[in-house]
């Protein structure tokens, strides 16, 4: 029996240079600023969390409210609760995504209906979505894979036709735009992740953003912290009632400090990633048997979290790149492969996913990769596929 190929473990080398797939970004100023936090009264949720929420809104969407939380998964769960999703509600979700997108729906007991991928972007396939959406659909959850936005115009047409909620998993797309506007303007709820390898990080963290709504903001803040009204409690009302089931989802001031410092560097980071991506795009796009995933038009502004190649010789390419100390991976996998989602899976429906399943490969794109590195990696890929 032929041995099934699996992805390689992370590369570790002290003697030779390696080209890491991911590398966490920590601002130089954080090393000094974290000490101040550790010497202060607040290391849990405190004033820096409030400041980060304010600075985040100012940068990306001043017309929104937001709550910072412990992870992107926390943010997704809160979004599903605030959207009114309940047990047995039908929710359309991407079959191709990090499992964190869909697992919180299992907490609730919702009925997941998977949608196929668009082979040009690996985002959700709008044509397949139109075939499976019904009057019973409560919400559509979508991910902007690698930083390339979904077709937010078409999604809003479907939203209006069926009167449903749009929940945007923007864990991979901080800073992405659609029609020159921040992507968060096009969804009822947008979540972000600050997990270790995202654009900016707090080690692990997340944020839920939604249109301004004082009542919803107050609810989100309570749900984030056991259902307790923290303002009342810290104001002296320690016996305030708990009327809804809450969670331990708050961000800490330690994490907020890391994010505040990195947020100042965000434009520089994004510009660097863009330069690296454009090297790959220029050198690899016209090679036979190889395709670089790019936005479908200028209306979709990439935020360059991933550079993904489509190659029929994916396994061969991955093995050869590893020999050159170049780390690659598939990163995310189709969710219908996991036992927890089996009852929702209809594999014969996901034609595009079936076709591309073994052809996508993510190559290094992070602040540790230089322009010279990107040219070297591109050269190696071209040599391997000759």
C-alpha positions in Angstrom: 0.0 0.0 0.0 1.3 3.4 -0.9 2.2 5.5 2.1 0.0 8.6 2.5 2.0 11.8 2.3 1.6 14.2 5.2 3.1 17.6 5.7 6.6 17.9 7.2 7.3 19.2 10.7 8.8 22.6 11.2 12.3 23.1 10.0 15.0 23.6 12.7 18.6 24.4 11.8 21.3 26.1 13.8 24.0 25.5 11.1 22.2 26.5 7.9 19.9 29.4 7.1 16.3 28.4 6.9 13.4 30.3 5.2 10.5 30.1 7.7 7.0 29.9 6.6 5.8 32.1 9.5 7.6 34.2 12.1 5.9 36.2 14.8 6.4 40.0 14.7 7.2 41.7 18.0 7.9 45.5 17.9 11.3 46.6 19.3 9.5 49.0 21.6 7.5 46.2 23.2 10.5 44.8 25.2 10.6 48.0 27.1 6.9 48.7 27.3 6.0 45.2 28.5 8.2 45.8 31.6 6.1 48.8 32.4 2.9 46.7 32.2 4.4 44.0 34.4 5.4 46.7 37.0 1.9 48.1 37.0 -1.4 47.2 38.7 -3.0 45.9 35.5 -1.7 42.8 33.7 -5.2 41.3 33.1 -7.9 43.3 31.3 -7.3 46.9 32.1 -6.9 50.4 30.5 -4.6 49.2 27.7 -7.3 46.9 26.4 -9.7 49.9 26.2 -6.9 51.9 24.5 -6.2 49.2 21.9 -9.9 49.0 21.0 -10.0 52.7 20.5 -6.8 52.8 18.4 -7.9 49.8 16.3 -11.2 51.5 15.4 -9.5 54.7 14.6 -7.2 52.9 12.1 -9.6 50.6 10.4 -13.2 51.6 11.0 -14.1 54.6 13.1 -17.8 54.0 12.5 -17.8 50.7 14.4 -17.8 49.3 17.9 -15.5 46.5 19.0 -14.5 44.3 21.9 -11.0 42.8 22.2 -10.9 39.1 23.3 -8.6 36.2 24.1 -8.6 34.7 20.6 -10.1 34.9 17.1 -12.2 31.8 18.1 -13.6 33.7 21.1 -14.5 36.5 18.7 -16.3 34.1 16.3 -18.3 32.6 19.2 -19.4 36.0 20.4 -20.3 37.0 16.8 -22.5 33.9 16.4 -24.2 34.6 19.7 -24.8 38.3 18.9 -26.1 37.3 15.5 -28.8 35.3 17.2 -27.7 31.9 16.0 -29.4 29.2 18.0 -29.5 25.4 18.1 -30.6 23.9 14.8 -30.2 27.2 12.9 -28.9 26.7 9.4 -25.5 28.5 8.8 -23.5 28.4 5.6 -19.8 28.1 6.2 -16.6 27.6 4.1 -15.5 24.0 3.7 -12.0 25.3 3.4 -10.8 27.2 6.4 -9.1 26.9 9.8 -11.4 24.8 12.0 -11.7 27.7 14.4 -14.2 29.3 11.9 -16.7 26.5 12.3 -16.0 24.8 15.7 -17.9 27.6 17.7 -21.0 26.7 15.8 -20.8 23.2 17.3 -20.9 24.8 20.8 -24.3 26.3 19.8 -25.6 23.2 18.0 -26.2 25.0 14.7 -26.6 23.1 11.5 -23.6 23.7 9.3 -24.0 23.8 5.5 -20.6 23.8 3.8 -20.0 25.8 0.6 -17.4 24.9 -2.0 -14.2 27.0 -2.8 -13.6 29.3 -5.7 -10.6 27.8 -7.4 -9.2 31.2 -8.4 -8.9 32.5 -4.8 -9.8 29.6 -2.4 -12.5 31.8 -1.0 -16.1 30.7 -1.0 -17.7 29.9 -4.4 -20.5 32.4 -4.9 -22.1 30.2 -7.6 -22.3 27.3 -5.2 -23.5 29.5 -2.4 -26.4 30.7 -4.5 -27.4 27.1 -5.1 -27.5 26.1 -1.4 -28.8 29.3 0.4 -32.4 29.0 1.5 -35.0 31.0 3.4 -34.0 28.9 6.4 -30.4 30.2 6.3 -29.7 32.3 9.3 -26.2 33.5 8.4 -23.3 33.2 6.0 -19.9 32.9 7.4 -17.0 33.6 5.1 -13.2 33.8 5.2 -10.9 36.1 3.2 -8.3 33.4 2.4 -4.7 34.6 2.7 -5.8 38.3 2.7 -7.8 38.4 -0.5 -11.4 39.6 0.2 -14.4 37.6 -0.9 -16.9 39.2 -3.3 -18.5 41.4 -0.7 -20.8 43.0 -3.3 -22.4 39.7 -4.3 -22.5 38.6 -0.6 -24.5 41.7 0.3 -27.0 41.1 -2.6 -27.6 37.6 -1.1 -27.8 39.0 2.4 -30.5 41.5 1.3 -32.5 39.0 -0.7 -32.7 36.4 2.1 -32.5 38.8 5.1 -29.7 37.0 6.8 -26.5 38.0 8.7 -23.0 38.2 7.2 -20.2 37.1 9.5 -16.8 37.8 8.2 -13.8 35.8 9.5 -11.0 38.4 8.7 -8.4 36.5 10.8 -6.2 36.5 7.6 -7.1 39.8 6.2 -6.3 42.7 8.5 -6.0 45.8 6.4 -7.8 44.3 3.3 -10.1 46.5 1.4 -13.0 46.1 -1.0 -13.8 49.0 -3.4 -11.3 51.1 -1.5 -13.2 50.7 1.8 -12.2 48.6 4.8 -13.7 45.1 4.5 -15.5 45.5 7.9 -17.9 48.0 6.3 -19.5 45.1 4.4 -20.5 42.7 7.1 -22.7 42.6 10.2 -19.8 41.2 12.2 -16.1 41.0 11.5 -13.6 39.1 13.6 -9.8 39.4 13.7 -7.1 37.1 15.0 -3.9 38.2 16.8 -2.6 34.6 17.1 1.2 34.2 17.0 1.6 34.1 13.2 -0.9 36.7 12.2 0.0 40.2 10.8 0.3 41.5 14.4 0.1 39.4 17.5 -0.5 39.4 21.2 0.7 35.8 21.4 -3.0 34.9 21.1 -5.9 37.3 20.9 -8.8 38.5 18.8 -11.3 41.2 18.3 -14.9 41.4 17.3 -16.1 44.5 15.3 -19.6 45.5 14.4 -21.6 48.6 13.4 -22.2 51.1 16.3 -24.9 49.8 18.6 -24.7 50.7 22.3 -27.0 47.9 23.4 -25.0 45.3 21.4 -21.7 46.7 22.7 -22.8 46.4 26.3 -24.0 42.8 25.7 -20.7 41.9 24.0 -18.7 43.3 26.9 -20.8 41.3 29.4 -20.5 38.1 27.4 -16.8 38.6 27.2 -16.5 38.5 31.0 -18.8 35.9 32.6 -22.0 38.0 31.9 -20.8 40.5 34.5 -21.1 44.3 34.0 -17.4 45.2 34.8 -18.1 48.9 34.9 -20.6 48.5 37.6 -18.4 46.1 39.5 -15.4 48.3 39.4 -17.6 51.3 40.2 -18.5 49.6 43.5 -21.6 47.6 42.6 -20.1 44.1 43.4 -23.5 42.4 43.8 -24.8 43.2 40.3 -26.9 40.4 38.8 -25.8 38.0 36.1 -28.7 37.4 33.6 -26.9 35.7 30.7 -24.3 33.0 30.4 -21.0 34.7 29.8 -17.5 33.5 29.0 -13.8 34.0 30.0 -13.0 35.7 26.7 -11.2 39.0 27.7 -7.9 40.2 26.4 -5.2 41.2 28.8 -3.2 44.4 29.1 0.0 42.4 28.4 -1.5 41.4 25.0 -2.9 44.8 24.4 0.5 46.4 24.9 2.1 44.1 22.3 -0.7 45.0 19.8 -0.6 48.7 20.5 3.2 48.7 19.7 2.7 46.6 16.6 -0.2 48.6 15.4 2.1 51.6 15.0 4.3 49.4 12.7 1.4 47.9 10.7 1.8 50.0 7.6 5.5 49.2 7.4 4.8 45.5 7.9 2.1 45.4 5.3 4.3 47.2 2.8 7.1 44.7 3.3 4.8 41.8 2.8 3.4 43.4 -0.3 7.0 43.7 -1.7 7.7 40.1 -1.0 4.4 39.0 -2.6 5.1 41.0 -5.7 8.5 39.4 -6.2 6.8 36.0 -6.1 4.0 37.2 -8.4 6.4 38.7 -10.9 8.8 35.7 -11.1 6.3 32.8 -10.8 3.1 33.9 -12.4 4.0 33.0 -16.0 5.6 29.6 -15.3 4.0 26.6 -16.8 2.3 24.3 -14.3 2.2 27.0 -11.6 -0.2 29.7 -10.5 0.0 32.3 -7.8 -3.3 33.2 -6.1 -4.0 36.9 -6.6 -7.1 39.1 -6.2 -9.6 38.8 -9.1 -9.5 42.6 -9.8 -8.3 45.9 -8.5 -11.6 46.2 -6.4 -10.1 43.5 -4.1 -7.1 44.8 -2.0 -4.9 42.0 -0.7 -3.4 42.2 2.8 -0.7 39.6 2.0 -1.0 37.2 4.9 -0.2 34.2 2.6 1.3 33.6 -0.7 -0.3 30.4 -2.1 0.8 28.5 -5.2 -1.4 26.1 -7.2 0.8 23.3 -8.6 -0.2 19.8 -9.7 3.3 18.7 -8.6 2.7 20.1 -5.1 4.1 17.1 -3.1 7.2 16.9 -5.3 7.7 20.7 -5.0 7.3 20.7 -1.2 9.8 17.9 -0.7 12.4 19.5 -2.9 11.9 23.0 -1.3 12.5 21.3 2.1 15.9 20.0 0.8 16.8 23.7 0.3 15.7 24.6 3.8 12.6 26.4 2.5 9.6 25.8 4.8 6.2 25.3 3.1 2.9 23.8 4.1 -0.8 23.6 3.2 -1.6 25.4 6.4 -5.4 24.9 6.3 -7.4 21.8 5.2 -10.9 21.1 4.1 -13.1 20.8 7.2 -15.2 18.0 5.9 -12.2 15.7 6.5 -12.6 16.0 10.3 -14.8 13.6 12.2 -16.5 16.4 14.2 -18.0 17.8 10.9 -18.8 14.5 9.2 -22.6 14.7 9.7 -22.6 18.0 7.7 -20.4 16.9 4.9 -21.5 16.1 1.3 -18.2 15.6 -0.4 -19.7 15.1 -3.8 -20.9 18.7 -3.7 -17.5 20.2 -3.3 -16.2 19.7 -6.9 -13.7 22.5 -6.8 -12.3 21.5 -3.4 -11.9 17.9 -4.7 -10.0 19.1 -7.7 -7.6 21.4 -5.9 -7.2 19.5 -2.7 -3.7 18.4 -3.3 -2.5 21.3 -5.5 -2.2 24.3 -3.1 1.0 25.1 -1.2 1.9 28.2 0.9 5.4 29.6 0.7 7.2 32.0 3.1 5.8 35.5 3.5 6.7 37.3 6.7 8.9 40.1 8.0 11.9 37.8 8.3 11.9 37.1 4.5 13.9 39.6 2.5 13.6 40.6 -1.1 16.8 38.6 -1.8 15.2 35.6 0.0 12.1 35.9 -2.1 14.1 35.9 -5.3 16.1 32.8 -4.0 12.9 31.0 -3.2 11.4 31.8 -6.6 14.6 30.7 -8.4 14.5 27.3 -6.5 10.8 26.8 -7.4 11.6 27.5 -11.1 14.6 25.1 -11.0 12.5 22.3 -9.4 9.7 22.5 -11.9 11.8 22.7 -15.0 
